[in-house]
């Protein structure tokens, strides 16, 4: 599969994940219609992912009142590792899911995952605004801000 489907200007792939914090809840792309949101593929074992968390927390603090949401999608972790990480390091007060082993290959293909973290910013209409390095570090807030300005 070529790596061209997942890029700015294209619709985000349809997804459905079980909520980490409430397993009775399923989180899908439909739930985010009308919202700007960030898909954050990460793991507690991923140092670059952890380096991004202060930026994610700042973005969440600044834009959650505007409807901005983050969905962190953990890979290669256990529930216990994530709970411990959130208790000891970053609370990450947004939506979470933990991929089950059986979901790995289909999600890796669907989201063209080759390295981590892999942030994907999606606009109110479900269109990808920016991806990967465009959303790392200080650039994250600028791109989110521009996404909101573009939607007004």
OpenMM code with the backbone's topology and positions (N, CA, C; nanometers):
from openmm import Vec3, app, unit

residues = "UNK UNK UNK UNK UNK UNK UNK UNK UNK UNK UNK UNK UNK UNK UNK UNK UNK UNK UNK UNK UNK UNK UNK UNK UNK UNK UNK UNK UNK UNK UNK UNK UNK UNK UNK UNK UNK UNK UNK UNK UNK UNK UNK UNK UNK UNK UNK UNK UNK UNK UNK UNK UNK UNK UNK UNK UNK UNK UNK UNK UNK UNK UNK UNK UNK UNK UNK UNK UNK UNK UNK UNK UNK UNK UNK UNK UNK UNK UNK UNK UNK UNK UNK UNK UNK UNK UNK UNK UNK UNK UNK UNK UNK UNK UNK UNK UNK UNK UNK UNK UNK UNK UNK UNK UNK UNK UNK UNK UNK UNK UNK UNK UNK UNK UNK UNK UNK UNK UNK UNK UNK UNK UNK UNK UNK UNK UNK UNK UNK UNK UNK UNK UNK UNK UNK UNK UNK UNK UNK UNK UNK UNK UNK UNK UNK UNK UNK UNK UNK UNK UNK UNK".split()
positions = [
    Vec3(0.0845, -0.1191, 0.0000),
    Vec3(0.0000, 0.0000, 0.0000),
    Vec3(0.0889, 0.1253, 0.0000),
    Vec3(0.0621, 0.2174, -0.0882),
    Vec3(0.1448, 0.3381, -0.0957),
    Vec3(0.1068, 0.4341, 0.0164),
    Vec3(0.2003, 0.5167, 0.0550),
    Vec3(0.1793, 0.6079, 0.1661),
    Vec3(0.1197, 0.7406, 0.1247),
    Vec3(0.0269, 0.7413, 0.0314),
    Vec3(-0.0263, 0.8686, -0.0167),
    Vec3(-0.1702, 0.8935, 0.0269),
    Vec3(-0.2374, 0.7926, 0.0786),
    Vec3(-0.3779, 0.8083, 0.1159),
    Vec3(-0.3916, 0.8967, 0.2392),
    Vec3(-0.2963, 0.8809, 0.3303),
    Vec3(-0.3038, 0.9521, 0.4568),
    Vec3(-0.2230, 1.0810, 0.4453),
    Vec3(-0.2893, 1.1886, 0.4018),
    Vec3(-0.2186, 1.3157, 0.3873),
    Vec3(-0.3181, 1.4297, 0.4006),
    Vec3(-0.2643, 1.5480, 0.4230),
    Vec3(-0.3484, 1.6665, 0.4377),
    Vec3(-0.4370, 1.6811, 0.3147),
    Vec3(-0.5651, 1.7137, 0.3409),
    Vec3(-0.6613, 1.7325, 0.2336),
    Vec3(-0.7464, 1.6097, 0.2068),
    Vec3(-0.7024, 1.4941, 0.2580),
    Vec3(-0.7807, 1.3709, 0.2412),
    Vec3(-0.8662, 1.3465, 0.3648),
    Vec3(-0.9770, 1.2736, 0.3506),
    Vec3(-1.0573, 1.2392, 0.4679),
    Vec3(-0.9798, 1.1437, 0.5598),
    Vec3(-1.0022, 1.1575, 0.6884),
    Vec3(-0.9421, 1.0635, 0.7831),
    Vec3(-1.0072, 0.9269, 0.7615),
    Vec3(-0.9302, 0.8183, 0.7725),
    Vec3(-0.9928, 0.6862, 0.7581),
    Vec3(-1.0994, 0.6642, 0.8664),
    Vec3(-1.2000, 0.5859, 0.8340),
    Vec3(-1.2996, 0.5510, 0.9353),
    Vec3(-1.2324, 0.4646, 1.0408),
    Vec3(-1.2644, 0.4927, 1.1679),
    Vec3(-1.2058, 0.4135, 1.2758),
    Vec3(-1.3079, 0.3898, 1.3849),
    Vec3(-1.2807, 0.2898, 1.4650),
    Vec3(-1.3650, 0.2556, 1.5786),
    Vec3(-1.2759, 0.1912, 1.6835),
    Vec3(-1.2652, 0.2564, 1.7991),
    Vec3(-1.1792, 0.2078, 1.9067),
    Vec3(-1.2602, 0.1982, 2.0355),
    Vec3(-1.2267, 0.1021, 2.1174),
    Vec3(-1.2896, 0.0893, 2.2487),
    Vec3(-1.2217, 0.1874, 2.3434),
    Vec3(-1.3006, 0.2647, 2.4168),
    Vec3(-1.2462, 0.3615, 2.5111),
    Vec3(-1.1665, 0.2904, 2.6199),
    Vec3(-1.0476, 0.3442, 2.6489),
    Vec3(-0.9611, 0.2892, 2.7536),
    Vec3(-1.0250, 0.3078, 2.8906),
    Vec3(-1.0851, 0.4252, 2.9123),
    Vec3(-1.1367, 0.4592, 3.0449),
    Vec3(-1.2773, 0.4049, 3.0708),
    Vec3(-1.3494, 0.3717, 2.9626),
    Vec3(-1.4831, 0.3145, 2.9783),
    Vec3(-1.5062, 0.2140, 2.8653),
    Vec3(-1.4756, 0.0868, 2.8911),
    Vec3(-1.4838, -0.0160, 2.7857),
    Vec3(-1.6230, -0.0358, 2.7266),
    Vec3(-1.7253, 0.0249, 2.7871),
    Vec3(-1.8590, 0.0156, 2.7276),
    Vec3(-1.8764, 0.1176, 2.6157),
    Vec3(-1.7810, 0.2083, 2.6008),
    Vec3(-1.7901, 0.3151, 2.5014),
    Vec3(-1.6993, 0.2832, 2.3826),
    Vec3(-1.7531, 0.3028, 2.2636),
    Vec3(-1.6735, 0.2914, 2.1420),
    Vec3(-1.6567, 0.4311, 2.0843),
    Vec3(-1.5344, 0.4632, 2.0485),
    Vec3(-1.5017, 0.5954, 1.9939),
    Vec3(-1.4807, 0.5787, 1.8432),
    Vec3(-1.5581, 0.6538, 1.7640),
    Vec3(-1.5448, 0.6441, 1.6183),
    Vec3(-1.5214, 0.7822, 1.5592),
    Vec3(-1.4835, 0.7851, 1.4323),
    Vec3(-1.4651, 0.9129, 1.3636),
    Vec3(-1.5958, 0.9923, 1.3598),
    Vec3(-1.7107, 0.9235, 1.3593),
    Vec3(-1.8405, 0.9919, 1.3562),
    Vec3(-1.8598, 1.0764, 1.4833),
    Vec3(-1.8081, 1.0274, 1.5960),
    Vec3(-1.8221, 1.1001, 1.7230),
    Vec3(-1.7568, 1.2376, 1.7186),
    Vec3(-1.6597, 1.2544, 1.6293),
    Vec3(-1.5837, 1.3798, 1.6245),
    Vec3(-1.6349, 1.4771, 1.5192),
    Vec3(-1.7439, 1.4424, 1.4508),
    Vec3(-1.7945, 1.5331, 1.3469),
    Vec3(-1.8241, 1.6693, 1.4081),
    Vec3(-1.7776, 1.7736, 1.3404),
    Vec3(-1.7985, 1.9087, 1.3904),
    Vec3(-1.6920, 1.9534, 1.4890),
    Vec3(-1.5910, 1.8705, 1.5133),
    Vec3(-1.4831, 1.9049, 1.6067),
    Vec3(-1.3483, 1.8973, 1.5358),
    Vec3(-1.2550, 1.9811, 1.5808),
    Vec3(-1.1151, 1.9630, 1.5440),
    Vec3(-1.0584, 1.8643, 1.6456),
    Vec3(-0.9864, 1.7637, 1.5968),
    Vec3(-0.9301, 1.6664, 1.6903),
    Vec3(-0.7963, 1.6127, 1.6415),
    Vec3(-0.7240, 1.5561, 1.7364),
    Vec3(-0.5919, 1.5006, 1.7101),
    Vec3(-0.5929, 1.3520, 1.7427),
    Vec3(-0.5530, 1.2712, 1.6466),
    Vec3(-0.5252, 1.1302, 1.6735),
    Vec3(-0.3769, 1.1215, 1.7068),
    Vec3(-0.3467, 1.0599, 1.8194),
    Vec3(-0.2093, 1.0541, 1.8686),
    Vec3(-0.1713, 0.9079, 1.8893),
    Vec3(-0.0970, 0.8519, 1.7934),
    Vec3(-0.0486, 0.7138, 1.8072),
    Vec3(0.0800, 0.7177, 1.8884),
    Vec3(0.0832, 0.6456, 1.9999),
    Vec3(0.1941, 0.6595, 2.0943),
    Vec3(0.2131, 0.5303, 2.1745),
    Vec3(0.3110, 0.5337, 2.2631),
    Vec3(0.3329, 0.4253, 2.3583),
    Vec3(0.4161, 0.4756, 2.4741),
    Vec3(0.4002, 0.4127, 2.5898),
    Vec3(0.4778, 0.4534, 2.7079),
    Vec3(0.6264, 0.4233, 2.6883),
    Vec3(0.6577, 0.3355, 2.5958),
    Vec3(0.7946, 0.2919, 2.5653),
    Vec3(0.8637, 0.3845, 2.4656),
    Vec3(0.7920, 0.4836, 2.4156),
    Vec3(0.8389, 0.5674, 2.3037),
    Vec3(0.8849, 0.7030, 2.3562),
    Vec3(1.0160, 0.7228, 2.3683),
    Vec3(1.0693, 0.8491, 2.4216),
    Vec3(1.0228, 0.9712, 2.3415),
    Vec3(1.0266, 0.9694, 2.2074),
    Vec3(0.9778, 1.0857, 2.1328),
    Vec3(0.8296, 1.1136, 2.1589),
    Vec3(0.7502, 1.0088, 2.1820),
    Vec3(0.6083, 1.0283, 2.2135),
    Vec3(0.5938, 1.1053, 2.3444),
    Vec3(0.6722, 1.0663, 2.4427),
    Vec3(0.6650, 1.1286, 2.5746),
    Vec3(0.7113, 1.2737, 2.5673),
    Vec3(0.8102, 1.3018, 2.4824),
    Vec3(0.8576, 1.4397, 2.4642),
    Vec3(0.7476, 1.5305, 2.4112),
    Vec3(0.6521, 1.4740, 2.3383),
    Vec3(0.5432, 1.5536, 2.2805),
    Vec3(0.4319, 1.5826, 2.3809),
    Vec3(0.4242, 1.5077, 2.4900),
    Vec3(0.3096, 1.5205, 2.5807),
    Vec3(0.2904, 1.6598, 2.6401),
    Vec3(0.3966, 1.7325, 2.6764),
    Vec3(0.3704, 1.8697, 2.7252),
    Vec3(0.2997, 1.9559, 2.6205),
    Vec3(0.3313, 1.9362, 2.4934),
    Vec3(0.2664, 2.0126, 2.3860),
    Vec3(0.1209, 1.9698, 2.3711),
    Vec3(0.0961, 1.8396, 2.3833),
    Vec3(-0.0419, 1.7912, 2.3752),
    Vec3(-0.1234, 1.8457, 2.4916),
    Vec3(-0.0649, 1.8445, 2.6117),
    Vec3(-0.1375, 1.8955, 2.7284),
    Vec3(-0.1678, 2.0445, 2.7119),
    Vec3(-0.0717, 2.1194, 2.6603),
    Vec3(-0.0936, 2.2627, 2.6390),
    Vec3(-0.2043, 2.2858, 2.5362),
    Vec3(-0.2014, 2.2095, 2.4280),
    Vec3(-0.3046, 2.2227, 2.3246),
    Vec3(-0.4410, 2.1876, 2.3822),
    Vec3(-0.4469, 2.0815, 2.4604),
    Vec3(-0.5736, 2.0397, 2.5214),
    Vec3(-0.6246, 2.1489, 2.6155),
    Vec3(-0.5341, 2.2048, 2.6970),
    Vec3(-0.5732, 2.3118, 2.7897),
    Vec3(-0.6258, 2.4336, 2.7150),
    Vec3(-0.5594, 2.4685, 2.6051),
    Vec3(-0.5952, 2.5915, 2.5337),
    Vec3(-0.7226, 2.5777, 2.4502),
    Vec3(-0.7456, 2.4604, 2.3924),
    Vec3(-0.8508, 2.4484, 2.2919),
    Vec3(-0.9664, 2.3571, 2.3290),
    Vec3(-0.9600, 2.2896, 2.4453),
    Vec3(-1.0707, 2.1980, 2.4782),
    Vec3(-1.2021, 2.2734, 2.4939),
    Vec3(-1.1968, 2.3982, 2.5406),
    Vec3(-1.3201, 2.4774, 2.5520),
    Vec3(-1.3812, 2.5070, 2.4154),
    Vec3(-1.2998, 2.5015, 2.3114),
    Vec3(-1.3483, 2.5239, 2.1746),
    Vec3(-1.3978, 2.3946, 2.1109),
    Vec3(-1.3903, 2.2846, 2.1862),
    Vec3(-1.4355, 2.1567, 2.1332),
    Vec3(-1.3234, 2.0669, 2.0849),
    Vec3(-1.1992, 2.1142, 2.0974),
    Vec3(-1.0844, 2.0340, 2.0550),
    Vec3(-1.0729, 1.9091, 2.1423),
    Vec3(-1.0432, 1.7961, 2.0788),
    Vec3(-1.0278, 1.6704, 2.1524),
    Vec3(-0.9039, 1.5975, 2.1029),
    Vec3(-0.8489, 1.5176, 2.1902),
    Vec3(-0.7355, 1.4318, 2.1553),
    Vec3(-0.7783, 1.2882, 2.1818),
    Vec3(-0.7421, 1.1996, 2.0913),
    Vec3(-0.7570, 1.0561, 2.1139),
    Vec3(-0.6183, 0.9945, 2.1047),
    Vec3(-0.5656, 0.9514, 2.2188),
    Vec3(-0.4365, 0.8835, 2.2212),
    Vec3(-0.4587, 0.7342, 2.2013),
    Vec3(-0.3887, 0.6794, 2.1040),
    Vec3(-0.4032, 0.5388, 2.0663),
    Vec3(-0.2724, 0.4695, 2.1007),
    Vec3(-0.2741, 0.3911, 2.2084),
    Vec3(-0.1524, 0.3267, 2.2569),
    Vec3(-0.1298, 0.1941, 2.1863),
    Vec3(-0.0039, 0.1695, 2.1539),
    Vec3(0.0362, 0.0445, 2.0912),
    Vec3(0.1460, -0.0202, 2.1746),
    Vec3(0.1477, -0.1508, 2.1760),
    Vec3(0.2540, -0.2276, 2.2434),
    Vec3(0.2636, -0.1964, 2.3919),
    Vec3(0.1523, -0.1647, 2.4523),
    Vec3(0.1477, -0.1371, 2.5953),
    Vec3(0.0437, -0.2270, 2.6602),
    Vec3(0.0487, -0.2344, 2.7928),
    Vec3(-0.0577, -0.3004, 2.8677),
    Vec3(-0.1400, -0.1932, 2.9378),
    Vec3(-0.2590, -0.2299, 2.9785),
    Vec3(-0.3448, -0.1389, 3.0547),
    Vec3(-0.2705, -0.0886, 3.1790),
    Vec3(-0.2015, -0.1788, 3.2472),
    Vec3(-0.1307, -0.1422, 3.3702),
    Vec3(-0.0204, -0.0410, 3.3428),
    Vec3(0.0530, -0.0609, 3.2335),
    Vec3(0.1612, 0.0325, 3.1998),
    Vec3(0.1068, 0.1724, 3.1728),
    Vec3(-0.0051, 0.1798, 3.1028),
    Vec3(-0.0637, 0.3107, 3.0717),
    Vec3(-0.1191, 0.3762, 3.1977),
    Vec3(-0.1899, 0.3000, 3.2793),
    Vec3(-0.2438, 0.3563, 3.4041),
    Vec3(-0.1319, 0.4094, 3.4922),
    Vec3(-0.0240, 0.3326, 3.5046),
    Vec3(0.0905, 0.3747, 3.5869),
    Vec3(0.1546, 0.5005, 3.5283),
    Vec3(0.1697, 0.5029, 3.3966),
    Vec3(0.2300, 0.6180, 3.3295),
    Vec3(0.1469, 0.7442, 3.3541),
    Vec3(0.0148, 0.7326, 3.3396),
    Vec3(-0.0729, 0.8490, 3.3575),
    Vec3(-0.0752, 0.8935, 3.5032),
    Vec3(-0.0554, 0.8005, 3.5939),
    Vec3(-0.0523, 0.8350, 3.7362),
    Vec3(0.0793, 0.9042, 3.7724),
    Vec3(0.1904, 0.8536, 3.7183),
    Vec3(0.3234, 0.9005, 3.7598),
    Vec3(0.3782, 1.0150, 3.6763),
    Vec3(0.3362, 1.0279, 3.5508),
    Vec3(0.4019, 1.1208, 3.4588),
    Vec3(0.3090, 1.2297, 3.4074),
    Vec3(0.2182, 1.1930, 3.3203),
    Vec3(0.1245, 1.2884, 3.2606),
    Vec3(-0.0155, 1.2317, 3.2759),
    Vec3(-0.1077, 1.3147, 3.3220),
    Vec3(-0.2445, 1.2647, 3.3422),
    Vec3(-0.3164, 1.2409, 3.2091),
    Vec3(-0.2774, 1.3153, 3.1048),
    Vec3(-0.3367, 1.2995, 2.9715),
    Vec3(-0.4893, 1.2972, 2.9818),
    Vec3(-0.5508, 1.4103, 3.0217),
    Vec3(-0.6949, 1.4140, 3.0519),
    Vec3(-0.7835, 1.4205, 2.9280),
    Vec3(-0.7611, 1.3292, 2.8357),
    Vec3(-0.8404, 1.3238, 2.7134),
    Vec3(-0.8737, 1.1784, 2.6835),
    Vec3(-0.9250, 1.1522, 2.5652),
    Vec3(-0.9687, 1.0172, 2.5288),
    Vec3(-0.8504, 0.9252, 2.4993),
    Vec3(-0.8684, 0.7992, 2.5353),
    Vec3(-0.7622, 0.6995, 2.5149),
    Vec3(-0.8201, 0.5690, 2.4638),
    Vec3(-0.7370, 0.4977, 2.3900),
    Vec3(-0.7659, 0.3588, 2.3572),
    Vec3(-0.6346, 0.2831, 2.3576),
    Vec3(-0.6448, 0.1549, 2.3803),
    Vec3(-0.5294, 0.0656, 2.3755),
    Vec3(-0.5605, -0.0385, 2.2695),
    Vec3(-0.4771, -0.0443, 2.1671),
    Vec3(-0.5027, -0.1399, 2.0601),
    Vec3(-0.4822, -0.2823, 2.1094),
    Vec3(-0.5766, -0.3668, 2.0766),
    Vec3(-0.5614, -0.5093, 2.1041),
    Vec3(-0.4662, -0.5680, 1.9999),
    Vec3(-0.3980, -0.6746, 2.0381),
    Vec3(-0.3006, -0.7359, 1.9458),
    Vec3(-0.3634, -0.7667, 1.8110),
    Vec3(-0.4852, -0.8148, 1.8102),
    Vec3(-0.5505, -0.8521, 1.6851),
    Vec3(-0.5795, -0.7357, 1.5919),
    Vec3(-0.5762, -0.6128, 1.6467),
    Vec3(-0.6061, -0.4938, 1.5646),
    Vec3(-0.4824, -0.4347, 1.4993),
    Vec3(-0.3649, -0.4782, 1.5435),
    Vec3(-0.2419, -0.4108, 1.5014),
    Vec3(-0.2264, -0.3973, 1.3520),
    Vec3(-0.2301, -0.5092, 1.2792),
    Vec3(-0.1951, -0.5008, 1.1375),
    Vec3(-0.2944, -0.4153, 1.0610),
    Vec3(-0.4241, -0.4272, 1.0914),
    Vec3(-0.5215, -0.3477, 1.0161),
    Vec3(-0.5055, -0.1987, 1.0470),
    Vec3(-0.4792, -0.1636, 1.1730),
    Vec3(-0.4616, -0.0219, 1.2086),
    Vec3(-0.3286, 0.0313, 1.1552),
    Vec3(-0.2241, -0.0500, 1.1610),
    Vec3(-0.0946, -0.0081, 1.1058),
    Vec3(-0.1102, 0.0250, 0.9568),
    Vec3(-0.1844, -0.0585, 0.8854),
    Vec3(-0.2070, -0.0342, 0.7427),
    Vec3(-0.2960, 0.0886, 0.7217),
    Vec3(-0.4056, 0.0932, 0.7955),
    Vec3(-0.5039, 0.1990, 0.7774),
    Vec3(-0.4422, 0.3372, 0.7985),
    Vec3(-0.3579, 0.3486, 0.9011),
    Vec3(-0.2985, 0.4780, 0.9353),
    Vec3(-0.1525, 0.4895, 0.8929),
    Vec3(-0.1073, 0.3934, 0.8116),
    Vec3(0.0278, 0.3987, 0.7554),
    Vec3(0.1317, 0.4256, 0.8638),
    Vec3(0.1249, 0.3481, 0.9706),
    Vec3(0.2147, 0.3680, 1.0842),
    Vec3(0.3491, 0.3026, 1.0570),
    Vec3(0.4516, 0.3865, 1.0553),
    Vec3(0.5877, 0.3355, 1.0378),
    Vec3(0.6796, 0.3836, 1.1493),
    Vec3(0.6399, 0.4907, 1.2177),
    Vec3(0.7195, 0.5414, 1.3301),
    Vec3(0.6274, 0.6144, 1.4259),
    Vec3(0.6798, 0.6359, 1.5455),
    Vec3(0.6003, 0.6974, 1.6513),
    Vec3(0.6764, 0.8129, 1.7130),
    Vec3(0.6060, 0.9144, 1.7633),
    Vec3(0.4605, 0.9270, 1.7600),
    Vec3(0.4124, 0.9585, 1.6184),
    Vec3(0.2835, 0.9368, 1.5963),
    Vec3(0.2236, 0.9769, 1.4688),
    Vec3(0.0984, 1.0572, 1.4995),
    Vec3(0.1119, 1.1902, 1.5092),
    Vec3(-0.0060, 1.2740, 1.5280),
    Vec3(-0.0731, 1.3041, 1.3944),
    Vec3(-0.2063, 1.3053, 1.3984),
    Vec3(-0.2859, 1.3375, 1.2793),
    Vec3(-0.3933, 1.4364, 1.3245),
    Vec3(-0.3898, 1.5587, 1.2711),
    Vec3(-0.4893, 1.6598, 1.3064),
    Vec3(-0.5998, 1.6598, 1.2014),
    Vec3(-0.7249, 1.6536, 1.2508),
    Vec3(-0.8411, 1.6428, 1.1629),
    Vec3(-0.9350, 1.7611, 1.1901),
    Vec3(-0.9927, 1.8173, 1.0846),
    Vec3(-1.0813, 1.9327, 1.1027),
    Vec3(-1.2259, 1.8897, 1.1268),
    Vec3(-1.3144, 1.9895, 1.1402),
    Vec3(-1.4551, 1.9642, 1.1738),
    Vec3(-1.5256, 1.8783, 1.0705),
    Vec3(-1.4763, 1.8811, 0.9478),
    Vec3(-1.5390, 1.8045, 0.8409),
    Vec3(-1.4783, 1.6670, 0.8199),
    Vec3(-1.3848, 1.6270, 0.9086),
    Vec3(-1.3227, 1.4960, 0.8956),
    Vec3(-1.2086, 1.4899, 0.7960),
    Vec3(-1.1560, 1.6064, 0.7587),
    Vec3(-1.0458, 1.6137, 0.6627),
    Vec3(-0.9141, 1.6335, 0.7397),
    Vec3(-0.8121, 1.5600, 0.6981),
    Vec3(-0.6800, 1.5720, 0.7617),
    Vec3(-0.6230, 1.7104, 0.7314),
    Vec3(-0.5822, 1.7802, 0.8374),
    Vec3(-0.5233, 1.9141, 0.8251),
    Vec3(-0.3719, 1.9040, 0.8154),
    Vec3(-0.3142, 1.8202, 0.9003),
    Vec3(-0.1684, 1.8081, 0.9069),
    Vec3(-0.1358, 1.6739, 0.9711),
    Vec3(-0.0098, 1.6340, 0.9538),
    Vec3(0.0302, 1.5004, 0.9953),
    Vec3(0.1779, 1.5002, 1.0355),
    Vec3(0.2131, 1.4157, 1.1279),
    Vec3(0.3497, 1.3873, 1.1693),
    Vec3(0.4296, 1.5123, 1.2042),
    Vec3(0.5428, 1.5370, 1.1345),
    Vec3(0.6364, 1.6410, 1.1768),
    Vec3(0.5758, 1.7810, 1.1786),
    Vec3(0.4717, 1.8033, 1.0987),
    Vec3(0.4055, 1.9349, 1.0981),
    Vec3(0.3391, 1.9635, 1.2330),
    Vec3(0.3210, 1.8590, 1.3154),
    Vec3(0.2484, 1.8725, 1.4421),
    Vec3(0.3383, 1.8486, 1.5635),
    Vec3(0.4672, 1.8455, 1.5436),
    Vec3(0.5566, 1.8148, 1.6546),
    Vec3(0.6008, 1.9439, 1.7235),
    Vec3(0.6174, 1.9338, 1.8549),
    Vec3(0.6706, 2.0452, 1.9324),
    Vec3(0.5849, 2.1697, 1.9231),
    Vec3(0.6514, 2.2841, 1.9127),
    Vec3(0.5832, 2.4139, 1.9111),
    Vec3(0.4910, 2.4306, 1.7903),
    Vec3(0.5128, 2.3534, 1.6864),
    Vec3(0.4307, 2.3674, 1.5656),
    Vec3(0.2859, 2.3266, 1.5909),
    Vec3(0.2626, 2.2384, 1.6894),
    Vec3(0.1289, 2.1860, 1.7152),
    Vec3(0.0275, 2.2971, 1.7402),
    Vec3(0.0597, 2.3903, 1.8308),
    Vec3(-0.0352, 2.4965, 1.8645),
    Vec3(-0.0625, 2.5871, 1.7455),
    Vec3(0.0399, 2.6141, 1.6674),
    Vec3(0.0220, 2.7008, 1.5500),
    Vec3(-0.0755, 2.6378, 1.4511),
    Vec3(-0.0609, 2.5073, 1.4281),
    Vec3(-0.1454, 2.4402, 1.3301),
    Vec3(-0.2893, 2.4299, 1.3824),
    Vec3(-0.3051, 2.4000, 1.5115),
    Vec3(-0.4403, 2.3957, 1.5687),
    Vec3(-0.5062, 2.5322, 1.5599),
    Vec3(-0.4329, 2.6364, 1.5945),
    Vec3(-0.4850, 2.7725, 1.5870),
    Vec3(-0.5305, 2.8051, 1.4453),
    Vec3(-0.4492, 2.7693, 1.3469),
    Vec3(-0.4827, 2.7954, 1.2068),
    Vec3(-0.6058, 2.7152, 1.1653),
    Vec3(-0.6208, 2.5922, 1.2188),
    Vec3(-0.7380, 2.5103, 1.1859),
    Vec3(-0.8647, 2.5785, 1.2355),
    Vec3(-0.8581, 2.6402, 1.3527),
    Vec3(-0.9757, 2.7094, 1.4051),
    Vec3(-1.0009, 2.8381, 1.3275),
    Vec3(-0.8947, 2.9102, 1.2925),
    Vec3(-0.9147, 3.0338, 1.2154),
    Vec3(-0.9739, 3.0023, 1.0795),
    Vec3(-0.9317, 2.8911, 1.0198),
    Vec3(-0.9802, 2.8526, 0.8877),
    Vec3(-1.1254, 2.8105, 0.8877),
    Vec3(-1.1778, 2.7738, 1.0052),
    Vec3(-1.3147, 2.7224, 1.0103),
    Vec3(-1.4164, 2.8310, 1.0420),
    Vec3(-1.3688, 2.9505, 1.0694),
    Vec3(-1.4612, 3.0585, 1.1055),
    Vec3(-1.5078, 3.1336, 0.9821),
] * unit.nanometer
topology = app.Topology()
chain = topology.addChain("A")
for resn in residues:
    res = topology.addResidue(resn, chain)
    for name in ("N", "CA", "C"):
        topology.addAtom(name, app.Element.getBySymbol(name[0]), res)
